[in-house]
Amino acid sequence: MVDITSDANGCFSISDEKTSNIVRFVSYDSRGMNSSKQSYLRGVLADCDILFLQEHWLSEDQLCSLNMLSADHVSVGVSGFGNECVLSGRPFGGCAIFWRKTLSLAATPVVTNSRRICALHLSGNGSSLLCVCVYMPYESDSTSTDEFQFQLSIVDTVISQFPNSHIILGGDFNVDLSRNWTNTTVLNDYCRQACLFPVIHHERSIVDYTHHFNMKHFGSIDHFIVSEQLYQVSVCKQLVLHDVDNTSDHDPLCLHLALDVAQMDFCQRISHPKPSWDKAKDTHIAAYKELLSAKLRDIELPYLALVCKDVCCTNIDHVCSLNKYCNEIADACISSAEATIPVSRCRSTRGCIPGWSEYVAP
């Protein structure tokens, strides 16, 4: 049995009869749920406390079957498609989170309103741990990058609801952080702004690859990303399971965290309000477009630089004017969004009273 308690500062103390103070997390993209995948998943669940699952390919009506995989775990999940969808070809997408029943924490599913994101809040005795499982879009064009950024904004909205929680964000990001792709830059920028840290950069991470294409092309596109306190003091190891009986093209990514009260202090994260695009309604978008158009009309075009036909141009005036032009466009987009789009806020600013739902309301 795993037992989790905490002190008044929200510090975790976890004990296990077999592995003291270690909580075992796994992220796995199964690419389906046939009989061989189910058999393999049972083995993975037997050796982990919390599993982040992606691409189970189950419909909304089939999600309940996930709870039949392990008698020791409970699950919550989202489907990649709605019951109203007419499927053409095989099913797709979906993600879920499994947690061991013996964890002495209250588990509360968190509504994300996304078919790519599943979230679970674990709390009790002052402890607060937010688990967010994602299946992010693959970078193919500008539309997919926009979708990637939109899903990150939903993740940010979910995290902002739990300002006093330790964060474990995991799943298939379809981003190899060693490659210079657009989505790589987007993810790195988000992690930097949100004070989140990819565990693959940790000295105790031993990851060669998590995904392969016909065993010819390899990459690490599955990740665990955690809040600063977890990254600094709680990471024991991260590794990949390359099992021969795994029929998915993804391999399970394992993260062991030592959440010990003697090691870990909790510091409240600093949250900066920013536009939350998933909250924006049609009226907000229309106002944003109108204001942005007005701001763009006021920007002076760098005519001489734009009509320059020298592909090797080194004219410093042209370089400066183009950089100024780009910065003015970016500033117009940012200021228009700040003026018209709803912002994310900490729960503490929303008038919520800590402990009300848990103790007073009942």
C-alpha positions as CSV (number, residue, x, y, z in Angstrom):
1,M,0.0,0.0,0.0
2,V,1.2,3.5,-0.8
3,D,0.4,6.2,1.8
4,I,0.6,9.9,1.1
5,T,0.4,12.6,3.8
6,S,1.7,16.1,4.1
7,D,2.5,18.7,6.6
8,A,0.9,22.2,6.9
9,N,3.1,23.6,4.1
10,G,1.7,21.1,1.6
11,C,4.8,18.9,1.6
12,F,4.4,15.3,0.6
13,S,5.3,12.3,2.6
14,I,4.9,9.0,0.8
15,S,5.6,5.5,2.1
16,D,5.3,2.1,0.4
17,E,5.9,-1.2,2.0
18,K,8.2,-2.2,-1.0
19,T,9.6,1.1,-2.2
20,S,9.7,3.8,0.5
21,N,8.9,7.3,-0.7
22,I,8.9,6.4,-4.4
23,V,5.9,7.0,-6.6
24,R,6.1,5.4,-10.0
25,F,4.7,7.2,-13.0
26,V,4.5,5.8,-16.6
27,S,3.5,7.6,-19.8
28,Y,2.5,5.2,-22.7
29,D,1.0,5.7,-26.2
30,S,-0.6,2.4,-26.9
31,R,-1.9,3.1,-30.4
32,G,-5.0,1.0,-29.8
33,M,-6.6,-1.4,-27.4
34,N,-6.6,-4.8,-29.0
35,S,-6.0,-8.0,-26.9
36,S,-2.2,-7.8,-27.1
37,K,-2.2,-4.2,-26.1
38,Q,-4.5,-4.9,-23.2
39,S,-2.3,-7.8,-22.0
40,Y,0.8,-5.6,-22.2
41,L,-1.0,-2.7,-20.4
42,R,-1.8,-5.0,-17.5
43,G,1.9,-5.7,-17.0
44,V,2.7,-2.0,-17.1
45,L,0.0,-1.2,-14.6
46,A,1.3,-3.9,-12.2
47,D,4.5,-2.0,-11.9
48,C,3.3,1.6,-11.7
49,D,1.2,3.8,-9.4
50,I,0.0,6.4,-11.9
51,L,-0.2,5.7,-15.7
52,F,-0.7,8.4,-18.4
53,L,-2.2,6.6,-21.4
54,Q,-2.5,8.1,-24.9
55,E,-4.2,6.9,-28.2
56,H,-6.4,4.2,-26.6
57,W,-8.8,4.7,-29.6
58,L,-11.9,4.1,-27.5
59,S,-15.2,5.8,-28.0
60,E,-17.0,7.6,-25.1
61,D,-19.1,4.5,-24.5
62,Q,-16.1,2.3,-24.3
63,L,-14.1,4.3,-21.8
64,C,-15.5,2.3,-18.9
65,S,-13.7,-0.8,-20.2
66,L,-10.4,0.8,-19.1
67,N,-11.3,0.0,-15.5
68,M,-11.3,-3.7,-16.4
69,L,-7.6,-3.7,-17.1
70,S,-6.5,-3.7,-13.5
71,A,-8.3,-4.5,-10.3
72,D,-5.8,-2.3,-8.4
73,H,-6.4,0.8,-10.4
74,V,-9.1,3.3,-11.3
75,S,-9.2,5.4,-14.5
76,V,-10.6,8.5,-16.0
77,G,-10.4,9.3,-19.7
78,V,-11.5,11.2,-22.7
79,S,-12.2,9.9,-26.2
80,G,-10.6,11.3,-29.3
81,F,-14.0,11.5,-31.0
82,G,-17.7,12.0,-30.0
83,N,-20.5,9.6,-30.3
84,E,-22.0,11.8,-33.0
85,C,-19.0,11.4,-35.2
86,V,-19.2,9.1,-38.2
87,L,-15.9,7.3,-38.3
88,S,-14.1,6.8,-41.6
89,G,-11.4,4.2,-41.1
90,R,-10.0,3.2,-37.7
91,P,-10.7,5.0,-34.4
92,F,-8.2,7.6,-33.2
93,G,-6.9,9.6,-30.3
94,G,-8.0,9.7,-26.7
95,C,-6.1,9.7,-23.4
96,A,-6.6,8.5,-19.8
97,I,-5.1,8.5,-16.4
98,F,-4.9,5.4,-14.1
99,W,-4.2,5.7,-10.4
100,R,-3.7,3.0,-7.8
101,K,-6.6,2.5,-5.5
102,T,-4.4,2.4,-2.4
103,L,-3.1,5.9,-2.8
104,S,-4.5,7.7,0.2
105,L,-5.5,10.8,-1.7
106,A,-8.9,11.9,-2.9
107,A,-9.0,11.8,-6.7
108,T,-11.0,14.4,-8.6
109,P,-11.3,14.4,-12.4
110,V,-10.8,17.8,-13.9
111,V,-12.9,18.9,-16.9
112,T,-10.7,20.2,-19.7
113,N,-13.2,20.4,-22.6
114,S,-10.5,19.0,-24.8
115,R,-10.3,15.6,-26.5
116,R,-6.5,15.8,-26.3
117,I,-6.2,16.5,-22.6
118,C,-7.1,14.5,-19.5
119,A,-6.5,15.8,-16.0
120,L,-6.8,14.5,-12.4
121,H,-6.4,16.3,-9.1
122,L,-5.1,14.3,-6.2
123,S,-5.5,15.9,-2.7
124,G,-5.7,15.1,0.9
125,N,-4.2,16.1,4.3
126,G,-3.1,19.4,2.7
127,S,-1.4,17.7,-0.3
128,S,-2.2,18.8,-3.8
129,L,-0.9,17.1,-7.0
130,L,-2.2,17.9,-10.4
131,C,-1.7,15.2,-13.1
132,V,-2.3,16.3,-16.8
133,C,-2.1,13.7,-19.6
134,V,-1.8,15.1,-23.2
135,Y,-1.8,13.8,-26.7
136,M,-0.6,16.7,-28.7
137,P,-0.9,17.2,-32.5
138,Y,1.9,16.4,-34.8
139,E,3.6,19.4,-36.5
140,S,2.7,19.3,-40.2
141,D,1.7,22.8,-41.1
142,S,0.8,26.2,-39.6
143,T,-2.7,24.9,-38.7
144,S,-1.3,22.1,-36.6
145,T,1.0,24.5,-34.9
146,D,-2.0,26.7,-34.1
147,E,-3.8,23.7,-32.7
148,F,-0.6,22.8,-30.6
149,Q,-0.6,26.3,-29.1
150,F,-4.4,26.1,-28.5
151,Q,-4.0,22.9,-26.5
152,L,-1.2,24.4,-24.5
153,S,-3.5,27.3,-23.6
154,I,-6.0,24.7,-22.3
155,V,-3.2,23.1,-20.2
156,D,-2.3,26.5,-18.8
157,T,-6.0,27.2,-17.9
158,V,-6.2,23.8,-16.1
159,I,-3.0,24.5,-14.2
160,S,-4.1,28.0,-13.2
161,Q,-7.1,26.5,-11.4
162,F,-4.7,24.8,-9.0
163,P,-2.1,27.4,-8.0
164,N,-0.9,25.5,-4.9
165,S,-0.5,22.2,-6.7
166,H,2.6,20.4,-7.8
167,I,2.4,19.7,-11.5
168,I,3.1,16.5,-13.4
169,L,2.4,17.0,-17.1
170,G,3.0,13.9,-19.3
171,G,2.2,12.3,-22.5
172,D,2.8,12.2,-26.2
173,F,3.9,15.7,-27.2
174,N,4.9,14.8,-30.7
175,V,7.9,17.0,-30.0
176,D,11.6,16.0,-29.9
177,L,13.3,18.6,-27.8
178,S,16.6,18.0,-29.6
179,R,15.1,19.1,-33.0
180,N,14.8,22.6,-34.1
181,W,11.1,22.6,-35.1
182,T,8.4,25.2,-34.6
183,N,6.5,23.2,-31.9
184,T,9.8,22.7,-30.1
185,T,10.2,26.4,-29.7
186,V,6.5,26.8,-28.7
187,L,6.8,24.1,-26.0
188,N,10.1,25.4,-24.6
189,D,8.7,28.9,-24.4
190,Y,5.6,27.7,-22.6
191,C,7.7,25.7,-20.1
192,R,9.9,28.7,-19.5
193,Q,6.9,31.0,-18.9
194,A,5.0,28.5,-16.7
195,C,8.1,27.5,-14.6
196,L,7.8,23.8,-15.8
197,F,10.8,21.6,-16.5
198,P,11.1,18.7,-19.0
199,V,12.6,15.8,-17.1
200,I,14.5,14.6,-20.1
201,H,17.0,17.4,-19.3
202,H,17.6,16.1,-15.8
203,E,20.9,14.4,-15.0
204,R,19.0,11.4,-13.7
205,S,17.2,10.9,-17.0
206,I,18.4,8.0,-19.2
207,V,16.3,8.2,-22.4
208,D,17.6,7.1,-25.8
209,Y,14.3,7.1,-27.6
210,T,10.6,6.7,-26.9
211,H,9.3,6.3,-30.5
212,H,10.4,4.6,-33.6
213,F,9.2,4.3,-37.2
214,N,9.7,0.7,-38.4
215,M,12.8,0.5,-36.1
216,K,14.6,2.8,-38.6
217,H,13.9,6.3,-37.4
218,F,14.0,7.1,-33.7
219,G,13.0,10.1,-31.5
220,S,12.0,11.1,-28.0
221,I,8.6,12.6,-28.4
222,D,7.0,11.4,-25.1
223,H,7.8,13.5,-22.1
224,F,7.2,14.2,-18.4
225,I,7.3,17.9,-17.6
226,V,7.1,18.8,-13.9
227,S,7.0,21.9,-11.6
228,E,10.2,23.3,-10.3
229,Q,10.1,21.7,-6.8
230,L,9.6,18.3,-8.2
231,Y,12.4,18.8,-10.8
232,Q,14.9,20.1,-8.3
233,V,14.6,17.6,-5.4
234,S,12.3,14.7,-6.3
235,V,13.4,13.1,-9.5
236,C,15.0,9.7,-8.8
237,K,15.2,8.4,-12.3
238,Q,13.6,8.5,-15.7
239,L,14.0,5.6,-18.2
240,V,12.3,3.9,-21.1
241,L,11.1,0.3,-21.3
242,H,12.1,-1.3,-24.5
243,D,10.0,-4.5,-24.2
244,V,9.8,-7.1,-27.0
245,D,6.1,-7.8,-26.3
246,N,5.2,-4.1,-26.8
247,T,3.5,-3.9,-30.2
248,S,3.1,-0.1,-30.2
249,D,5.6,2.2,-31.9
250,H,5.9,4.1,-28.6
251,D,7.7,2.7,-25.6
252,P,6.6,3.4,-22.0
253,L,8.4,6.3,-20.4
254,C,8.9,5.7,-16.6
255,L,9.5,8.4,-14.0
256,H,10.2,7.7,-10.4
257,L,9.7,10.6,-8.0
258,A,10.7,10.7,-4.3
259,L,8.0,12.9,-2.7
260,D,9.4,13.0,0.8
261,V,8.6,15.6,3.4
262,A,12.2,15.7,4.6
263,Q,13.3,16.7,1.1
264,M,10.6,18.7,-0.4
265,D,9.3,22.2,0.4
266,F,6.4,23.9,-1.4
267,C,6.7,27.4,-2.7
268,Q,3.7,28.9,-4.3
269,R,4.2,29.6,-8.0
270,I,4.0,33.1,-9.3
271,S,1.2,33.4,-11.8
272,H,1.1,36.1,-14.4
273,P,-2.3,36.8,-16.0
274,K,-2.3,36.2,-19.8
275,P,-4.8,35.8,-22.6
276,S,-6.7,32.5,-22.4
277,W,-7.8,31.7,-25.9
278,D,-10.0,28.7,-25.0
279,K,-12.2,31.1,-22.9
280,A,-12.6,33.5,-25.8
281,K,-16.1,33.7,-27.4
282,D,-17.0,34.9,-30.9
283,T,-17.5,38.5,-29.5
284,H,-14.0,38.5,-28.1
285,I,-12.5,37.2,-31.3
286,A,-14.3,39.8,-33.3
287,A,-13.1,42.6,-31.0
288,Y,-9.6,41.2,-31.3
289,K,-9.7,41.2,-35.1
290,E,-11.1,44.8,-35.2
291,L,-8.5,46.2,-32.8
292,L,-5.6,44.3,-34.4
293,S,-6.6,45.6,-37.9
294,A,-6.6,49.1,-36.6
295,K,-3.2,48.7,-35.0
296,L,-1.7,47.1,-38.1
297,R,-3.0,49.9,-40.3
298,D,-0.9,52.4,-38.2
299,I,2.3,50.5,-38.7
300,E,4.6,52.1,-41.3
301,L,5.8,49.7,-44.0
302,P,9.6,49.4,-44.5
303,Y,9.1,50.0,-48.2
304,L,12.8,50.2,-49.2
305,A,13.7,47.0,-47.4
306,L,10.6,45.1,-48.8
307,V,11.4,46.0,-52.4
308,C,15.1,45.3,-52.1
309,K,16.0,42.5,-54.6
310,D,19.4,41.7,-53.2
311,V,19.1,38.2,-51.7
312,C,22.5,38.8,-49.9
313,C,21.6,42.3,-48.7
314,T,23.7,43.5,-45.8
315,N,22.3,47.0,-45.6
316,I,22.0,47.7,-41.9
317,D,19.1,50.1,-42.4
318,H,17.1,47.4,-44.2
319,V,17.9,44.9,-41.4
320,C,16.9,47.3,-38.6
321,S,13.7,48.4,-40.4
322,L,12.6,44.8,-41.0
323,N,13.3,43.9,-37.3
324,K,11.3,46.9,-36.2
325,Y,8.5,46.0,-38.5
326,C,8.3,42.4,-37.1
327,N,8.4,43.7,-33.5
328,E,5.6,46.1,-34.2
329,I,3.4,43.4,-35.7
330,A,4.1,41.1,-32.7
331,D,3.4,43.9,-30.2
332,A,0.1,44.7,-32.0
333,C,-1.0,41.1,-31.7
334,I,0.0,40.9,-28.0
335,S,-1.6,44.2,-27.0
336,S,-4.8,43.5,-28.9
337,A,-5.1,40.1,-27.2
338,E,-4.5,41.6,-23.8
339,A,-7.2,44.2,-24.4
340,T,-9.9,41.9,-25.8
341,I,-9.3,38.3,-24.8
342,P,-10.2,36.9,-21.3
343,V,-7.2,36.2,-19.1
344,S,-6.2,33.3,-16.9
345,R,-6.1,34.0,-13.2
346,C,-5.1,32.3,-10.0
347,R,-7.9,30.7,-8.2
348,S,-7.0,32.9,-5.2
349,T,-8.2,35.9,-7.2
350,R,-11.6,34.4,-7.9
351,G,-13.1,34.7,-4.4
352,C,-12.8,31.0,-3.5
353,I,-12.4,30.1,0.1
354,P,-9.8,27.3,0.7
355,G,-11.4,24.3,2.4
356,W,-15.0,25.4,1.7
357,S,-15.9,22.5,-0.7
358,E,-14.1,19.9,1.4
359,Y,-15.3,20.8,4.9
360,V,-18.0,23.5,5.0
361,A,-20.3,22.6,2.1
362,P,-21.0,19.0,3.3
